[in-house]
């Protein structure tokens, strides 16, 4: 499959994921989920261990292949499982997905990255790799502050000499802040909107 075809396919999958996410958000809004999450959490709790495992699996996939916007899945975790468990499941899924993305970038290199990342995005961040020390600092900053596409940077980090240990430490320490910022901003923003509408 050519890179153009694979990118088009990924764009279609991402667009479909975005449309489904928007529809699901509107659906939840009409059900009053943002006003009362207890009913949703009670429904999910009946799934026992399968609910969290399925959610973690989806988070892993969306880091490697962005099917749905990451912010929406983060907020969904908090809404579905509550603030503490939602954070934990988001964190586990994103850390595992990030390590997988790094490992794929290292194993398959630029050919795979060209299939998964648009040329424009690739060109924007590939210059970061010119200086190893600078890349590590910029990567750590980007992971801690949500200013760049983390999934792309995780793939690109696989092209550098950064060790898996260093990468994992950056992800483990940097991800909690962005997970909290994204998920709680979206959840409480949604709750605020549901009360004023």
Protein Blocks (a to p, Z undefined) as FASTA:
>chain_A
ZZklmmmmmmmmmmmmmmmmmmmmmmmmmnommmmmmlmmmmmmmnmmmmmmmmmmmmmm
mmmmcfbcfklmmmmmmmmnojklmmmmmmmmmmmmmmmmmmmmmmnommlmmmmpcfkl
mmmmmmmmmpmklmmmmmmmmmmpccbcfklmmmmmmmmmbdfklmmmmmmmmmmmmmmm
mmmmmmmmmmmmmmmZZ
